[in-house]
Amino acid sequence: MDAKRKHRVVVKIGSSSLTNPTGGLSRQKLEEHVSALAALRRAGHEVILVSSGAVATGFTQLGYPSRPVTLEGKQAAAAVGQGLLIQAYNDSLRTYGLSGAQILLTRDDFSKRHRYQNAHNALNELLKRGILPIINENDCVAVDELTFGDNDMLSALVAGFLRADDLIILTDTDGLYDADPRTNPQAKKFTLIEEITSEIEAIAGGAGSRVGTGGMRSKINAAKFALSLGIHVFIGTGKGAGKLLDILAGKGEGTYFRNDMRAPLKARKQWIAFHAESDGRIVIDKGAARALLYEGKSLLPSGIVRVCGDFSAGQVVEVTDLSGRLLGKGEVNYSAAQLEQVKGESTAVCREQLGVLRVEAVHRDNWVTLYINENKEEHKEEIMQ
């Protein structure tokens, strides 16, 4: 992380970093966070905040002795707490001449293309106007199948589709250790991780705090997703108005995750790769696989062996090779019935039968490669045969 360059930074603050141990908003904690956010802004960085804490802030107002476990209890607490939380943020932001804007999202907002694009446009407009977006999951209406599981993954998704430079996940633990430091005094902290392996995932713990939902495992999952998009990640803690600037300068109290190998995907391709539901499947031969994976070409009907599902033009489909390996996803230009009609046929036959000039089944601009082979050269040699 290079603090001298102007960055677009997503900061995620967990419930335990905002509320009292038994619930209820801690104004002292919130105001310290806002002072650090304001310092980032003064340094010229763009800042997006993903804030948990609505349920933890609201449940004491409803008379619950602890965080509710029922869906309706959580939804009611969120409805009360979200208003209190955004008001507290704006009260504190005003002392620095800043304003916040509340954005509530569900998983459905990412899976539906027009809603995904609308959220992307609105957030970019807020940043252009100098407003601090304050994002949370819409807990008062979300149900299990529409949730992100925790705001750690939400923060990674937001960082991805806004093409942020950095994701800072603030928590009450100063990074990832090779053992639990609360019970093992010999535990060693990881200061820099360049690849999240299965061993790193196994080290990460389970549940979160009494007032939150996300443990270290959820943060590692979020970091893994962000790293795949070329976003640098920090997980840890800090104190005072300078803590976020310290983190960008490499002096944070936590663990840094860095990977310079992958270039960020544009928002449209991120939607295709990670959010859009697949409406069908296309099986292709070796030549088509070679063209897509290694030659930067589009998918032509001549390389299609089998068409599965009932999809329409403009929908997203998976593309597999003859062995069933998923190669990627793309937005298809023709319906399943049309592709069934021209699969394996030459460009000239496709033009005649479909009545079109351009015959790409999936254009390169609407394609995302998902297949990753550890021995790329070996796979390339195999597919070239």
SULSUL-V546766 format. One record per residue. N is the residue number from 0. PHI is phi in degrees with one decimal (* if undefined). NEAR is the number of other ideal C-beta (glycine too) atoms within 10 Angstrom. D_LAST is the distance of its C-alpha to the last C-alpha in whole Angstrom. Layout:
BEGIN
N_PHI_NEAR_D_LAST + N_PHI_NEAR_D_LAST
END
This chain:
BEGIN
0_*_19_43 + 1_-115.2_12_45 + 2_-72.6_18_48 + 3_-74.5_9_49 + 4_-78.2_10_47 + 5_-76.3_12_47 + 6_-112.6_19_45 + 7_-102.8_16_45 + 8_-120.7_25_45 + 9_-100.5_28_45 + 10_-113.2_25_48 + 11_-108.9_29_48 + 12_-116.8_24_51 + 13_-83.2_29_52 + 14_-58.4_28_55 + 15_-67.3_23_56 + 16_-88.9_23_56 + 17_-123.4_25_58 + 18_-120.5_28_61 + 19_-75.9_15_63 + 20_-55.6_10_62 + 21_-101.0_13_64 + 22_104.6_22_63 + 23_90.3_17_64 + 24_-72.3_23_63 + 25_-96.3_18_64 + 26_-62.7_12_65 + 27_-63.7_8_65 + 28_-63.3_16_62 + 29_-61.5_22_61 + 30_-66.6_16_63 + 31_-67.3_18_61 + 32_-61.7_22_58 + 33_-63.5_24_59 + 34_-62.1_17_60 + 35_-72.7_24_57 + 36_-63.1_27_55 + 37_-64.2_20_58 + 38_-64.9_19_57 + 39_-61.1_24_54 + 40_-63.2_19_55 + 41_-62.1_13_57 + 42_-79.2_15_55 + 43_95.3_10_53 + 44_-85.5_20_50 + 45_-84.8_20_49 + 46_-129.8_23_50 + 47_-124.0_24_49 + 48_-106.1_23_50 + 49_-110.9_27_49 + 50_-118.6_25_52 + 51_-81.5_29_52 + 52_111.4_29_56 + 53_-64.7_29_57 + 54_-65.5_31_58 + 55_-64.3_29_59 + 56_-73.6_28_61 + 57_-90.4_28_63 + 58_-69.1_26_63 + 59_-68.2_20_66 + 60_-66.6_15_68 + 61_-92.9_13_67 + 62_88.7_6_69 + 63_-73.8_17_66 + 64_-74.7_9_67 + 65_-151.0_11_63 + 66_-55.1_21_60 + 67_-65.3_18_60 + 68_-106.5_8_57 + 69_-83.1_8_58 + 70_-60.9_12_55 + 71_-67.6_8_59 + 72_-66.9_15_60 + 73_-63.3_21_57 + 74_-65.5_18_57 + 75_-65.2_20_61 + 76_-63.4_25_61 + 77_-65.0_27_58 + 78_-62.0_16_60 + 79_-74.8_18_63 + 80_-69.9_28_61 + 81_-62.6_23_59 + 82_-64.0_14_62 + 83_-63.6_16_64 + 84_-67.5_26_60 + 85_-68.4_18_60 + 86_-65.0_13_64 + 87_-63.9_19_64 + 88_-61.1_25_61 + 89_-67.8_17_62 + 90_-59.3_14_66 + 91_-74.2_20_64 + 92_-62.2_21_62 + 93_-61.9_12_65 + 94_-67.9_11_67 + 95_-109.8_16_64 + 96_73.1_10_64 + 97_-116.7_19_61 + 98_-130.1_14_60 + 99_-111.1_22_57 + 100_-127.0_16_56 + 101_-81.7_16_55 + 102_-126.8_19_51 + 103_-109.7_18_51 + 104_-124.7_20_47 + 105_-125.5_19_46 + 106_-57.1_21_42 + 107_-61.0_15_43 + 108_-67.8_19_43 + 109_-91.1_23_40 + 110_-79.0_15_38 + 111_-92.4_16_40 + 112_-58.3_16_38 + 113_-68.0_8_42 + 114_-73.2_14_44 + 115_-60.2_22_41 + 116_-66.9_14_41 + 117_-63.3_12_45 + 118_-63.7_21_45 + 119_-59.5_18_43 + 120_-65.9_11_45 + 121_-63.5_13_48 + 122_-65.5_19_47 + 123_-65.4_15_47 + 124_-66.8_12_50 + 125_-60.7_18_52 + 126_-63.9_16_50 + 127_-62.6_9_51 + 128_-88.4_9_55 + 129_80.0_11_55 + 130_-93.8_15_55 + 131_-90.2_24_54 + 132_-68.6_23_52 + 133_-119.2_22_53 + 134_-106.8_22_50 + 135_-145.2_23_50 + 136_-70.0_26_49 + 137_-79.7_19_51 + 138_-64.4_23_53 + 139_-77.3_18_56 + 140_-124.5_13_53 + 141_-70.9_20_50 + 142_-119.4_10_49 + 143_-52.3_8_47 + 144_-74.7_8_44 + 145_-112.3_15_44 + 146_-97.4_17_45 + 147_-89.1_20_43 + 148_91.1_15_44 + 149_-169.7_23_46 + 150_-79.9_28_46 + 151_-63.0_32_44 + 152_-67.2_21_41 + 153_-57.9_25_43 + 154_-65.3_32_43 + 155_-68.5_30_39 + 156_-64.6_26_39 + 157_-64.3_26_41 + 158_-59.6_30_40 + 159_-68.2_26_37 + 160_-77.9_23_38 + 161_-95.7_19_40 + 162_53.0_17_38 + 163_-70.2_26_40 + 164_-83.9_20_40 + 165_-138.4_24_42 + 166_-121.0_29_42 + 167_-112.1_29_46 + 168_-105.0_30_46 + 169_-88.4_23_50 + 170_-143.4_24_51 + 171_-95.3_13_54 + 172_-116.9_22_52 + 173_-85.8_16_51 + 174_110.4_20_47 + 175_-97.2_23_45 + 176_-112.0_19_46 + 177_-79.9_14_45 + 178_-157.9_12_48 + 179_-73.9_11_50 + 180_-68.3_15_53 + 181_-73.0_9_56 + 182_-116.6_7_56 + 183_-126.5_11_54 + 184_-66.8_7_56 + 185_-90.5_7_53 + 186_-61.3_12_50 + 187_-112.2_10_48 + 188_-88.2_15_47 + 189_-82.4_16_44 + 190_-91.9_13_44 + 191_-144.6_9_41 + 192_-125.4_20_38 + 193_-102.5_11_34 + 194_-149.6_11_32 + 195_-90.3_20_33 + 196_-89.3_10_32 + 197_-63.6_7_33 + 198_-67.1_8_36 + 199_-64.4_18_37 + 200_-62.8_12_37 + 201_-68.9_9_39 + 202_-67.9_17_41 + 203_-60.4_18_42 + 204_-79.9_15_45 + 205_-108.2_8_46 + 206_-69.4_12_49 + 207_-90.6_22_51 + 208_-83.3_19_54 + 209_-67.7_14_57 + 210_-105.5_23_57 + 211_-119.6_25_53 + 212_-120.6_20_50 + 213_-97.8_27_47 + 214_-92.0_18_47 + 215_-64.2_22_45 + 216_-60.6_18_42 + 217_-65.9_25_42 + 218_-71.4_29_42 + 219_-65.7_25_39 + 220_-61.4_19_37 + 221_-65.4_28_38 + 222_-63.7_28_38 + 223_-62.3_18_34 + 224_-64.4_21_33 + 225_-62.6_27_35 + 226_-60.1_23_33 + 227_-64.4_19_30 + 228_-103.8_22_31 + 229_81.5_17_33 + 230_-99.5_25_36 + 231_-77.2_23_38 + 232_-128.9_29_40 + 233_-130.6_26_44 + 234_-123.8_28_45 + 235_171.5_23_49 + 236_-131.5_16_52 + 237_172.2_22_55 + 238_-135.2_10_58 + 239_84.9_12_60 + 240_-67.7_18_60 + 241_-95.3_15_57 + 242_-66.0_22_55 + 243_-71.4_29_52 + 244_-65.0_19_52 + 245_-61.6_17_52 + 246_-62.6_26_49 + 247_-63.1_23_48 + 248_-84.7_13_49 + 249_84.0_14_47 + 250_-113.8_13_51 + 251_-77.5_24_50 + 252_-91.4_16_51 + 253_175.6_23_48 + 254_-115.0_25_44 + 255_-98.3_21_42 + 256_-121.2_27_38 + 257_-139.2_16_36 + 258_-151.4_19_33 + 259_-95.6_9_32 + 260_-81.3_9_28 + 261_-108.4_11_28 + 262_-82.6_8_29 + 263_-67.4_16_31 + 264_-82.7_19_30 + 265_-65.1_13_33 + 266_-56.0_17_35 + 267_-62.1_17_33 + 268_-71.7_18_30 + 269_-62.6_21_32 + 270_-62.1_23_33 + 271_-61.3_21_30 + 272_-72.0_20_28 + 273_-115.1_19_31 + 274_-118.3_18_34 + 275_-69.1_21_33 + 276_-74.7_8_33 + 277_-82.7_15_30 + 278_-99.4_16_31 + 279_178.9_18_28 + 280_-143.6_18_24 + 281_-121.4_27_22 + 282_-102.2_20_18 + 283_-124.8_25_15 + 284_-86.8_15_12 + 285_-61.2_14_8 + 286_-62.9_14_9 + 287_-67.8_25_13 + 288_-62.3_22_12 + 289_-61.2_17_10 + 290_-63.4_17_13 + 291_-74.0_24_15 + 292_-81.2_19_14 + 293_-124.4_14_13 + 294_-116.6_9_15 + 295_64.4_9_18 + 296_-106.4_16_18 + 297_-85.2_20_20 + 298_-91.4_27_19 + 299_-100.2_20_19 + 300_-57.6_26_21 + 301_-62.0_19_18 + 302_-93.1_23_15 + 303_-86.0_22_18 + 304_-99.0_14_18 + 305_-146.7_15_21 + 306_-119.8_25_24 + 307_-120.6_13_26 + 308_100.3_13_30 + 309_-123.3_11_32 + 310_-118.7_21_32 + 311_-110.0_13_33 + 312_-59.3_12_32 + 313_94.5_13_33 + 314_-88.1_17_32 + 315_-98.4_22_29 + 316_-127.4_25_26 + 317_-85.9_18_24 + 318_-123.2_29_20 + 319_-121.7_20_18 + 320_-89.1_19_14 + 321_-65.8_12_14 + 322_-87.8_6_15 + 323_93.7_8_18 + 324_-70.0_13_17 + 325_-72.6_13_20 + 326_-95.8_22_18 + 327_171.4_20_21 + 328_-133.3_23_24 + 329_-158.1_28_25 + 330_-89.0_21_28 + 331_-86.4_27_27 + 332_-90.1_21_29 + 333_-134.8_23_30 + 334_-74.8_17_31 + 335_-59.3_21_29 + 336_-63.3_11_31 + 337_-66.2_20_30 + 338_-68.0_23_26 + 339_-60.0_12_27 + 340_-70.1_16_28 + 341_-117.4_23_25 + 342_-59.4_19_22 + 343_77.3_12_19 + 344_-91.7_18_21 + 345_-71.6_13_21 + 346_-59.7_14_23 + 347_-62.8_9_26 + 348_-65.0_15_27 + 349_-61.3_24_26 + 350_-61.3_15_29 + 351_-69.7_12_31 + 352_-76.1_14_31 + 353_-95.8_17_31 + 354_69.4_7_34 + 355_-130.0_13_32 + 356_-92.1_6_31 + 357_-100.8_10_28 + 358_-112.6_21_26 + 359_-58.0_21_24 + 360_-71.6_26_24 + 361_-134.9_26_24 + 362_-76.2_15_24 + 363_-54.6_14_23 + 364_-67.8_12_27 + 365_-112.6_19_27 + 366_-118.4_22_24 + 367_-130.9_22_24 + 368_-76.6_15_21 + 369_-115.6_14_22 + 370_-76.0_15_19 + 371_-125.5_8_19 + 372_-109.1_13_17 + 373_-59.0_6_19 + 374_-107.3_9_16 + 375_-60.8_11_15 + 376_-66.2_8_13 + 377_-64.8_10_11 + 378_-66.7_17_10 + 379_-62.7_13_9 + 380_-64.6_10_7 + 381_-62.5_11_6 + 382_-78.1_15_5 + 383_-79.2_10_4 + 384_-70.8_6_0
END
